[in-house]
């Protein structure tokens, strides 16, 4: 049976970041939180990478996972609504990139912060609904019909093109202790080394964005 701990943590990290940045930008827009230039630039950089990661994830699902499911499970799975959600994501991600760059250029512009908070809120709500649907309907199909070999291809496609300096430290942030232990067991000693290498830079940026 395919081990879904990796995709589960990945889903949680996307949702968690959408929630905490929507809350942060709402506070900046209201004036409850300051937004000095260094922070605004760090927010824009983080959101740019987050949007790239979300795009890569859903593109890998479209290009690799969906064909595997259709070949393995056939009529047992209906992917039309999930595919429609993916089509809504890219314009939304581009709006986040644009509004984050605008705020980085004018950190004191509360209207720009409000626009970014609004689009992040839309992303948050879409991801919550989409991931709930996907985990409820697709995960049981994966576990019942997809072979370990095919699942390994899906996971390789998700890893390919991912930014490890960004993705790996977020595993530590969002995985439970049991999930982290399982991921380390699956990956072997290399994961411990990579986490040690990437952790410090990620923590520095976190300290600027969420002091």
Secondary structure, DSSP 8 states (H G I E B T S, - for coil): ----HHHHHHHHHHHHHHHHHHHHHHHHHHTSS---HHHHHHHHHHHHHHHHHHHHHHHHIIIIIHHHHHHHHGGG---HHHHHHHHHHHHHHHHHHHHHHHHHH-TT-HHHHHHHHHHHHHHHHHHHHHHHHHHHHTHHHHHHH--HHHHHHHHHHHHTT--HHHHHHHHHHHS-HHHHHHHHHHH-HHHHHHHHHHHHHHHHHHHHH--
